[in-house]
Amino acid sequence: MTEDVDRLLSGSHHDPHSVLGVHHLPSGDVVARALRPGASAVSVLAGDKRFELDRVADGLFEGELPEHPGDYRLEVAYPGSTVEVDDPYRWLPTVGELDLHLIGEGRHERLWDVLGAHYRSYETVSGTITGVSFAVWAPTARGVRVCGDFDGWDGRANPMRSLGSSGVWEVFIPGVPVGSRYKFRILGRDGGWHEKADPMAFATETPPATASVVTASSYVWGDSDWETRRDATQWVNAPMSVYEVHLGSWRPGLGYRELAEELCAYVVDAGFTHVELMPVAEHPFGGSWGYQVTSYYAPTSRFGSPDDFRHFVDVLHGHGIGVIMDWVPAHFPKDSWALARFDGSALYEHADPRRGEQPDWGTLVFDLGRNEVRNFLVANALYWIEEFHIDGLRVDAVASMLYLDYSREEGQWLPNQYGGRENLDAVRFLQELNATVYKRHPGVVMVAEESTAWPGVTRPTHLGGLGFGFKWNMGWMHDSLHYLSREPVHRSFHHNEITFSLVYAWSENFVLPLSHDEVVHGKGSLWQRMPGDDWNKAAGLRSLLAFMWAHPGKQLLFMGGEFGQQGEWSESRSLDWHLLESPFHGGIRSLVGDLNRVYRSSPALYSADAKPEGFSWIDANDSAGNVLSFLRTGEDGSVLACVANFSGMPHHDYRVGLPSAGRWREVVNTDSEVYGGSGVGNLGGVEAEEKPWHGRPASAVLQLPPAGVLWLTPEDPPARAESPVAQAEAVLADDDLVADVIPSAADTVPPAADAAPQTADADPPTAGTSAPVAEQTPLEAGRSATDAGKAEPGPERTSSP
């Protein structure tokens, strides 16, 4: 017993419940023990009986009882006060054997139901007992205590028990209310105490404070209709237009509930189908933009409570807007109070710094070869989807996970067991992550930010791929921005930059990103990257956006890009909303709204995104004129022609081949005066004649605006049987002909990506409430006022010298 007392008082006892509480001795006697540091006296209260315990050591009280008291409480006297409490050491474990087995196997898909802090209530003879169960994984710890504002942050009174060989420590403390702050004090193998925030905390203090907070949700969701529509829609074949947002700087000072109203109204008006939130998991340093996470299971408290965040998502769903969240499983910060060396050892991170540290960011790398660590992350992905109804996760920095030598010099990394640089643990983790998410939630999307030519990022896992639904097309982004940042007079020498993305466009399921990464660190805003004076900058940005929306793939645009934010983005200041009063910037914002509305109502632009048959060049080779033109074709046979003039000069009487004669409507003209342009156009449409051109049976003569993009659709669209997509699908009915007729991804991509897939592990769905396009778009309404009666094109504009 002396050894038990010594270990109990030193905090190193693995099972304090075997000593504290009420126990039968081998002699048949009954003994009660209580650990109450600082108390002057402790008594056991059983009904109307009271049994005073003796003080046998500092803070430890013990006494024999005539019989087991059954339901009892403790009366604890402190200098100046006396309190009655329920004994934490009379309760059975709140974590079951099956839970512990699944944790050890790394397969507990609802890990958050077991670990962390859970508010509970139990019915007893003496009434309802409420309190909080605490459970934490710390396998190499010699002892674990929980402390908080409920015990004056002492912690000595609340040692936790180790549950077998699982590494999980647990205790239920009655009387702890919701809202209590807490931390764990962990005695490491090195003999030192480490005060740590809960890795599974569901709420936290607002930074710079670092304590975890007990919370319990009472939120009632109202988005069942949204989830039904989401799960019934296939993302890869549906419109997906994403507005990327940093909540703290979109409009500073707003909380989750205010953002739910203001951001939702703005996004609906702009016509986007989704928002993508830069990381909202709790992070101590705002300058990290959320990419250095310390509490993976807690929405940041900067903007409100977890239920406030649920309300935010619910409101967006109620207006038909999906919510994607940036998620960071690649690395975590070294803050001493968080995950780093959590139990005094390298627990979440790899022990060898050549595997366990990320030199670029000064962070630690998860040890993905460890079952419990993989479980922590896979369950975290499910947690955001199931507890907060998130519709998708954009997985950050995937390339840094896949390559052991990522951003490392020779001697700074360890090869895998085969001598290669591929991180096989990361590959298995990503496959497990995507397979698990899509198994439980086939209606969400998993998006990879992967910047290399790793093959099969969106290939199904059962075919050896990573299993993502989409991948960011970083090549398209870099090439397009490089091309359009050049003076128009120089672009003809770099025409391949704007066309090359169509060589590999179907090697993966792509998202075209103009993200926050492209408007920081001295790169300049999109506006600043366009050459020339304000007129040319506005025209260049409008043409970039219209080209982006017409290009195969889904779109992602960072906030501010929709109106031409002039300065670089900073997390510490608001967007320049006053710019919307300028004709140029307000015009760009109007264009984005029209692009979204036409896009969402045009299956030609989205329904065959993942199929080469959904795209065909009209003319990719007019480098001298800086013009390119192509045709998009939908699953329903609908077509849309895009003609882009990236020169600073208008092209008059420019003939373009088309698939059919007849009237073609000009549904988008980025040079419309409505958008701040010069008004060069085609008076709302053109007549195509049966004159073959560009290998097409018909053609039309167009007036191409300077630095402008036109979208044209036939007034009498062709029947489905005329669609190349329909023809290809008809061929697919005969397996023997597939290889002869349908080109594979390997036939259409460069060697670096020749093994990449055309489809994801599960076909993702879209928002189910696409806004219908009015009979007359704002562009067409404006054209009636600005273009009516113009027989000649508008004034020519040239790029600035």
SEDRENVEX-50060 format. One line per 10 residues: their letters; for each residue x, y, z of C-alpha. Coordinates in steps of 0.1 Angstrom, whole numbers, plus 2048, in hexadecimal, padded with zeros to 3 digits. Layout:
<martors>
A> X Y Z; ...
</martors>
This chain:
<martors>
MTEDVDRLLS> 800 800 800; 81D 818 807; 828 814 7E3; 805 81C 7D7; 804 83B 7EC; 826 847 7E1; 81C 842 7BC; 7FA 852 7C1; 809 871 7D1; 825 874 7B7
GSHHDPHSVL> 80B 871 79B; 81B 852 78C; 7FF 839 796; 7F1 828 776; 7D0 81F 788; 7C6 837 7A4; 7A3 828 7A3; 7B1 808 7B2; 7BC 81C 7D1; 7A3 839 7D4
GVHHLPSGDV> 77E 835 7D9; 76E 819 7EE; 77D 7F6 7ED; 778 7D4 7FE; 798 7C9 80F; 7A3 7A4 80E; 799 7A2 832; 776 7AB 829; 778 7CE 838; 76E 7ED 823
VARALRPGAS> 786 80A 81F; 780 82C 810; 79C 842 803; 79B 865 7F4; 7B6 87C 7E5; 7AE 8A0 7EE; 7CD 8B5 7EF; 7C9 8D4 804; 7AB 8C5 818; 7AB 8C5 83E
AVSVLAGDKR> 791 8AA 841; 77D 891 82B; 75E 87D 834; 749 863 822; 724 86B 821; 70D 84D 81B; 6E8 856 820; 6E5 864 843; 706 855 84E; 728 867 84F
FELDRVADGL> 74A 856 852; 768 86C 858; 789 861 847; 7AC 864 856; 7C7 878 846; 7E3 85F 83E; 7F8 874 826; 7F9 896 817; 7D7 899 807; 7CF 874 80B
FEGELPEHPG> 7B3 869 822; 7A9 846 82C; 790 834 844; 77F 813 849; 759 811 844; 741 7F8 854; 734 7EF 831; 735 7FA 80D; 721 81B 80D; 713 816 7E9
DYRLEVAYPG> 70A 838 7DD; 71F 851 7F0; 72E 874 7EF; 74D 884 7FE; 74C 8A1 816; 76D 8B4 813; 777 8CF 82B; 78F 8EA 81F; 79B 907 834; 77E 91F 834
STVEVDDPYR> 765 908 821; 755 8E6 81F; 748 8D6 7FF; 736 8B6 7F5; 742 8A5 7D6; 73C 884 7C4; 75B 86D 7C4; 76B 86A 7A1; 77A 848 7AC; 75A 835 7B0
WLPTVGELDL> 752 835 78B; 759 81A 771; 76D 824 752; 75B 837 737; 76F 827 71C; 766 803 712; 77C 7E6 708; 770 7E7 6E4; 779 80C 6E2; 79B 805 6EF
HLIGEGRHER> 7A0 7E8 6D7; 796 7FF 6B9; 7AD 81A 6C5; 7CA 802 6C6; 7C2 7F6 6A4; 7BF 819 697; 79B 813 68B; 785 827 6A3; 772 83C 689; 760 850 6A4
LWDVLGAHYR> 77E 856 6BB; 76F 876 6C7; 753 863 6D9; 76D 853 6EF; 78A 86A 6F5; 789 88E 6FF; 772 89E 719; 74E 893 719; 732 8A1 72F; 71E 884 73D
SYETVSGTIT> 702 87E 755; 6FA 85E 769; 6DB 854 77E; 6E4 848 7A1; 6D0 840 7C1; 6D8 863 7CE; 6CE 874 7AD; 6DD 87F 78C; 703 883 78B; 712 899 770
GVSFAVWAPT> 736 89E 768; 751 89A 74E; 764 87C 743; 787 883 737; 79B 86A 721; 7BC 86F 710; 7D5 859 6FE; 7F8 85C 70E; 808 839 70B; 82B 841 719
ARGVRVCGDF> 81F 857 736; 827 84C 759; 809 85E 766; 7EE 876 75A; 7D9 88F 76E; 7BD 8A7 762; 7BC 8CA 770; 7A6 8E8 769; 792 904 778; 77D 8EA 78A
DGWDGRANPM> 79A 8E1 7A1; 7AD 902 7A1; 7C5 8F4 788; 7D4 8DE 7A3; 7D0 8BC 792; 7DE 8A8 7AF; 7BA 89D 7B8; 7B2 88F 796; 7CA 875 78B; 7BE 860 76D
RSLGSSGVWE> 7C0 83A 769; 7D1 828 74C; 7BA 80F 73A; 7CE 7F0 734; 7E9 7F2 719; 7D5 80A 703; 7E7 829 70E; 7C6 839 716; 7C2 84B 738; 79F 853 745
VFIPGVPVGS> 78C 862 762; 768 86E 768; 766 88C 77F; 743 894 78B; 738 8B8 78F; 74D 8C7 773; 737 8DD 75E; 736 8E5 739; 74D 903 733; 768 8F7 74A
RYKFRILGRD> 78C 8FD 73F; 7A5 8E0 742; 7C6 8D1 739; 7D9 8B0 73F; 7F8 8AE 754; 80D 891 747; 82A 882 759; 842 877 73E; 85C 85C 73D; 876 877 743
GGWHEKADPM> 867 87E 765; 85A 8A0 75B; 837 8AD 75C; 828 8BA 73B; 808 8D0 73B; 7F5 8C9 71B; 7D5 8D4 70A; 7BE 8B7 701; 7C6 8AA 6DD; 7A1 8A1 6DB
AFATETPPAT> 793 8C1 6EA; 772 8CB 6DA; 776 8F0 6E4; 792 906 6F0; 79A 927 700; 79F 944 6E8; 7C4 948 6DF; 7DC 951 6ED; 7CD 93E 70A; 7D2 918 705
ASVVTASSYV> 7BB 904 71B; 7A2 8EB 70E; 77D 8F1 716; 761 8D9 71F; 744 8DD 707; 724 8CB 6FE; 710 8D1 6DF; 6EB 8D9 6E0; 6E8 8E2 6BB; 6CB 8D6 6A7
WGDSDWETRR> 6D4 8D3 682; 6BC 8DE 667; 6CF 8D3 648; 6C2 8B0 641; 6B4 8BA 61F; 6D6 8C8 616; 6E8 8A8 620; 6CF 893 60C; 6D5 8A8 5ED; 6FB 8A8 5F3
DATQWVNAPM> 6FC 882 5F6; 6E8 87D 5D6; 6FD 893 5C0; 71E 88A 5AF; 738 8A5 5B4; 74D 89C 596; 730 8A1 57E; 721 8BF 58F; 728 8E4 593; 741 8ED 5AE
SVYEVHLGSW> 74C 911 5B2; 75F 917 5D2; 764 938 5E5; 783 935 5FC; 780 949 61C; 795 953 63A; 77A 959 654; 78F 972 668; 796 98A 64C; 778 987 635
RPGLGYRELA> 767 9A1 64B; 779 9A4 66C; 766 9A4 68C; 74B 98B 681; 744 96B 694; 737 94B 687; 713 956 68A; 718 977 679; 72D 967 65E; 710 94E 659
EELCAYVVDA> 6FA 96B 64E; 712 982 63C; 729 969 62B; 70C 953 621; 6FA 970 611; 719 97B 5FE; 721 958 5F1; 6FE 952 5E6; 6FD 973 5D3; 71E 96B 5C3
GFTHVELMPV> 711 94A 5B7; 72C 933 5C6; 721 90F 5CF; 73A 90B 5EC; 750 91D 605; 772 910 60F; 77D 91B 631; 7A2 91F 639; 7A8 909 658; 790 90F 674
AEHPFGGSWG> 79F 8F5 68C; 7AE 907 6AA; 7D0 916 6A5; 7E4 92D 6BC; 7F4 944 6A2; 7DD 957 68B; 7FA 95E 673; 7FB 939 66B; 7D8 93E 65A; 7CD 91F 66D
YQVTSYYAPT> 7E7 907 65D; 7F9 900 67E; 7DE 8EE 692; 7E0 8E6 6B7; 7BC 8DA 6BD; 7B0 8C5 6A0; 78D 8BF 6AF; 784 8E3 6B9; 778 8FE 6A2; 78B 91E 6AA
SRFGSPDDFR> 77B 931 6C6; 785 952 6B6; 762 954 6A5; 74C 942 6BF; 743 920 6CD; 741 8FE 6BB; 71B 902 6B9; 720 924 6A9; 735 914 68E; 71A 8F9 68A
HFVDVLHGHG> 701 915 684; 718 925 66A; 71A 904 656; 6F4 8FF 65A; 6EB 921 64D; 701 91C 62E; 6F1 8FB 628; 6CF 90A 62B; 6D8 921 60E; 6E6 905 5F8
IGVIMDWVPA> 70B 90D 5FF; 723 8F0 607; 73F 8F4 620; 762 8E7 61A; 77D 8EB 634; 7A3 8EC 632; 7B1 8CF 647; 7D6 8CC 651; 7E1 8A8 658; 805 8AD 64B
HFPKDSWALA> 815 8BE 669; 80F 8D0 68A; 821 8EB 69E; 83A 8E5 6BA; 827 8F8 6D5; 831 8E7 6F6; 80E 8E7 704; 7FF 8D5 6E6; 806 8B5 6D2; 82C 8B7 6D1
RFDGSALYEH> 83C 89C 6E7; 81A 898 6F6; 821 87E 711; 846 887 714; 84F 873 6F5; 84B 877 6D0; 827 86B 6CF; 815 87C 6B3; 835 884 6A0; 84F 86D 692
ADPRRGEQPD> 86C 86A 6AA; 887 86E 690; 889 893 685; 891 888 662; 86D 87B 661; 85E 88E 67D; 865 8B3 674; 85B 8C9 657; 878 8E2 652; 866 8FA 63C
WGTLVFDLGR> 84B 902 656; 85D 8FA 677; 842 8E1 67F; 840 8BC 688; 834 8A0 672; 81A 886 67C; 827 863 680; 80E 853 668; 81D 831 66D; 80D 830 690
NEVRNFLVAN> 7EA 822 692; 7DE 83A 6AC; 7EB 858 69A; 7DA 84E 679; 7BA 848 68D; 7BC 86A 69D; 7BD 87A 67A; 7A4 864 668; 78B 868 684; 792 88E 684
ALYWIEEFHI> 787 890 65F; 768 87C 667; 762 893 686; 75F 8B2 671; 748 8A1 658; 731 891 671; 731 8AA 68E; 732 8CA 679; 723 8BD 658; 741 8C9 644
DGLRVDAVAS> 73C 8C0 61F; 761 8BA 616; 785 8BD 622; 7A1 8CD 60E; 7BF 8BB 61A; 7DD 8D2 61E; 801 8CC 613; 7FC 8A8 606; 81D 8AA 5F3; 830 8AF 613
MLYLDYSREE> 820 88F 620; 827 87A 602; 84C 880 5FE; 865 879 61A; 87E 891 60A; 865 8AD 607; 878 8CE 60C; 896 8BA 61B; 8BA 8B9 610; 8CF 89A 60D
GQWLPNQYGG> 8D4 88B 62F; 8B5 89B 63E; 89D 87F 635; 89A 85A 639; 88F 844 61B; 873 82A 61E; 87A 805 623; 87F 802 5FD; 898 81E 5FB; 87F 836 5EB
RENLDAVRFL> 874 859 5F4; 84E 851 5F5; 83F 852 618; 82C 831 618; 81C 838 63A; 80D 858 62C; 801 846 60D; 7EF 82C 623; 7E1 847 639; 7D3 85C 61C
QELNATVYKR> 7C3 83C 60D; 7B4 833 62E; 7A8 856 634; 796 859 612; 789 836 612; 77A 83B 635; 76B 85D 62E; 75B 852 60E; 74F 832 61D; 73C 845 639
HPGVVMVAEE> 734 864 625; 734 85F 5FF; 724 881 5FB; 742 896 607; 762 89F 5F3; 786 89A 5FC; 79D 8B2 5EA; 7C3 8B0 5E9; 7DA 8CD 5E8; 7F5 8B9 5D6
STAWPGVTRP> 80F 8CC 5C2; 822 8B0 5B2; 81C 896 596; 815 87A 5AF; 7FF 862 59A; 7DC 858 5A5; 7D3 873 5BE; 7AF 870 5B4; 7B1 84B 5A9; 79B 834 5BF
THLGGLGFGF> 7AD 823 5DB; 7A3 801 5CF; 7B7 808 5B0; 7D5 814 5C3; 7CE 839 5C3; 7CD 851 5E1; 7A7 853 5DD; 7A1 878 5DE; 783 887 5CD; 796 8A4 5BE
KWNMGWMHDS> 7B9 8B3 5BC; 7C3 8D7 5B9; 7D1 8DE 596; 7F0 8F2 5A0; 7FE 8EF 57D; 7E0 901 56E; 7E3 91C 588; 808 923 584; 807 922 55E; 7E8 938 55B
LHYLSREPVH> 7F5 952 573; 818 952 562; 808 957 540; 7EF 972 54A; 809 985 55E; 81D 98B 53E; 817 9AA 529; 7FF 9A0 50C; 81A 9A7 4F2; 830 98B 502
RSFHHNEITF> 815 971 506; 817 963 4E3; 839 955 4EB; 82B 942 509; 80A 935 4FB; 811 912 508; 80E 91F 52B; 7E9 925 527; 7E2 905 513; 7F8 8EB 525
SLVYAWSENF> 7DF 8E4 541; 7C8 8D4 527; 7E2 8B9 520; 7DD 8A9 543; 7BB 8B7 54D; 7AB 895 550; 7C8 884 562; 7B7 88C 583; 796 89C 58E; 7A2 8C0 592
VLPLSHDEVV> 799 8DF 5A4; 7A7 8FF 595; 7B4 913 5B2; 7BA 938 5B5; 7C0 935 5DA; 7CE 94A 5F7; 7F0 93C 5EF; 7F1 951 5CF; 7EB 973 5DF; 804 973 5FB
HGKGSLWQRM> 82A 973 602; 832 98E 5E9; 820 97E 5CC; 807 99A 5CA; 7E2 998 5C6; 7D2 98B 5A7; 7CB 9AF 59D; 7F0 9B9 5A2; 7FC 99B 58D; 7E9 9A7 56F
PGDDWNKAAG> 7FF 9BE 55A; 7F6 9E2 54E; 7E0 9FE 55B; 7BF 9F9 56F; 7AB 9F3 54F; 7C3 9D7 544; 7C5 9C8 567; 7A0 9C6 569; 79D 9B7 546; 7B9 99E 54D
LRSLLAFMWA> 7A9 992 56D; 786 98F 55D; 795 97A 541; 7A8 964 559; 788 95D 56D; 773 956 54E; 78E 93F 540; 78F 92D 562; 76A 928 564; 769 919 541
HPGKQLLFMG> 787 903 546; 781 8DE 550; 782 8DA 575; 771 8EA 593; 779 90E 59E; 787 91C 5BE; 78C 941 5C3; 79A 951 5E2; 786 96E 5F2; 78E 98F 5E2
GEFGQQGEWS> 795 980 5C0; 770 983 5B7; 774 9A9 5B6; 798 9AF 5B0; 7A7 9B6 5D2; 7C4 9CD 5CB; 7DC 9C5 5E8; 7EA 9A4 5F4; 7D5 992 60D; 7DE 994 632
ESRSLDWHLL> 7CC 982 64E; 7CF 9A1 663; 7B9 9B8 64E; 798 9B8 63B; 793 9B5 616; 790 9D6 604; 76A 9D6 601; 769 9FA 5F6; 777 9F0 5D5; 755 9E2 5CB
ESPFHGGIRS> 74A A06 5C5; 763 A08 5A8; 756 9FF 586; 774 9E8 580; 772 9D5 5A0; 74C 9D5 5A2; 74C 9C8 57F; 763 9AB 587; 74C 9A2 5A4; 72E 9A3 58C
LVGDLNRVYR> 740 98E 573; 747 973 58D; 723 972 596; 719 96D 572; 734 953 56C; 727 93F 589; 703 942 57E; 70A 938 55A; 721 91D 566; 708 90D 57D
SSPALYSADA> 6ED 90D 562; 704 8FF 547; 70B 8D9 549; 724 8DE 52D; 73B 8EE 546; 73A 8D4 561; 728 8B3 55A; 745 8A4 546; 762 8B4 558; 773 893 55E
KPEGFSWIDA> 770 887 53A; 785 891 51D; 766 890 507; 759 8AE 51A; 774 8C5 50B; 781 8CB 4E8; 797 8E6 4DA; 789 8FC 4BF; 7AB 90D 4BA; 7C8 90A 4D3
NDSAGNVLSF> 7E3 917 4BB; 7DC 93C 4B5; 7FA 947 4C9; 800 965 4B2; 7DE 973 4BB; 7DF 967 4E0; 7BD 956 4D9; 7B1 934 4E3; 78F 924 4DF; 780 904 4EB
LRTGEDGSVL> 75F 8F2 4EE; 750 8E4 50E; 736 8C8 50B; 71F 8BB 525; 711 899 52D; 6EF 8A5 51F; 6FF 8B0 4FE; 6FF 8D5 506; 71D 8E9 4FA; 72E 909 502
ACVANFSGMP> 749 91A 4EE; 764 92F 500; 779 947 4EB; 794 959 4FE; 7A8 976 4F0; 7C6 97C 507; 7D5 998 4F2; 7D1 9BC 4FA; 7C0 9C3 4D8; 79E 9BA 4CC
HHDYRVGLPS> 79B 9A2 4AF; 781 9AC 496; 770 993 47F; 780 975 48F; 772 955 482; 76E 938 49A; 763 914 492; 743 908 4A3; 732 8E6 4A4; 711 8F3 495
AGRWREVVNT> 702 90F 481; 6E8 926 48E; 6E5 940 4A9; 6FF 940 4C5; 6F8 955 4E4; 714 969 4F4; 70D 95F 518; 72D 96E 526; 743 98A 519; 75C 995 532
DSEVYGGSGV> 761 9B6 51F; 73D 9C1 525; 739 9E4 533; 725 9D4 54F; 746 9C6 55B; 75A 9E5 555; 765 9DB 532; 765 9EE 511; 746 9DE 503; 756 9CC 4E5
GNLGGVEAEE> 740 9AF 4DD; 727 99E 4C7; 706 9AF 4D1; 6FB 991 4E5; 701 976 4CB; 70D 96B 4A9; 700 957 48C; 715 939 484; 715 92E 460; 71C 90C 450
KPWHGRPASA> 73F 915 447; 759 8FC 454; 774 90B 469; 78D 8FE 482; 782 8DB 479; 75E 8E3 483; 740 8E1 46B; 735 905 472; 745 926 47C; 73D 949 487
VLQLPPAGVL> 74E 96B 484; 754 97B 4A6; 75F 99C 4B3; 779 992 4CE; 77D 9AC 4EA; 7A0 9B6 4F6; 7AB 9A0 514; 788 991 512; 777 96F 514; 756 966 503
WLTPEDPPAR> 73F 949 50B; 727 93E 4F0; 70B 925 4F1; 6F3 91A 4D5; 6D0 926 4D7; 6C5 903 4CA; 6DD 8EB 4DC; 6E5 8CA 4CA; 6D3 8AA 4D5; 6E5 893 4ED
AESPVAQAEA> 6ED 87A 4D1; 703 895 4C2; 718 899 4E1; 73B 88A 4E1; 735 881 505; 715 86E 4FC; 726 85D 4DF; 743 852 4F6; 72A 845 510; 718 831 4F5
VLADDDLVAD> 739 821 4EC; 73F 818 510; 722 800 50E; 738 7EA 4F9; 756 7E1 50E; 769 7D4 4F0; 76A 7F6 4E0; 774 80B 4FE; 799 809 4F8; 795 813 4D4
VIPSAADTVP> 77F 831 4D9; 784 841 4FB; 7A7 84E 502; 7B4 845 525; 7C3 85E 53D; 7E5 84F 536; 7E1 858 511; 7DA 87C 518; 7F2 886 534; 818 88B 536
PAADAAPQTA> 82D 86E 544; 830 87D 566; 80B 878 56C; 802 85C 554; 7F5 845 56F; 7DC 85E 57D; 7B7 856 57E; 799 866 56E; 781 85F 58B; 782 861 5B1
DADPPTAGTS> 77C 846 5CB; 759 852 5CD; 748 86B 5B6; 743 88B 5CA; 722 89E 5C9; 719 8C2 5C7; 702 8DC 5D7; 6DF 8D2 5CF; 6D0 8F5 5CC; 6E0 904 5AD
APVAEQTPLE> 6D0 926 5A7; 6BE 927 586; 6CA 941 56D; 6B1 95C 565; 6A4 961 542; 6BC 97E 53F; 6DD 97F 552; 6EB 9A0 55F; 703 99F 542; 6E7 99C 528
AGRSATDAGK> 6D3 9B6 53A; 6F0 9CE 53A; 6F8 9C6 516; 6D5 9D2 50C; 6DE 9F4 51A; 703 9F5 50F; 706 9E2 4EF; 6E4 9E8 4DE; 6E8 9F8 4BD; 70E 9F4 4BB
AEPGPERTSS> 716 9E8 498; 73B 9EE 49D; 751 9E0 4B9; 75B 9F7 4D6; 77C A0A 4D8; 79C 9F6 4D7; 7B0 9F2 4F6; 7D4 9EA 4F8; 7EA 9DE 514; 7FF 9F8 526
P> 822 9FB 518
</martors>
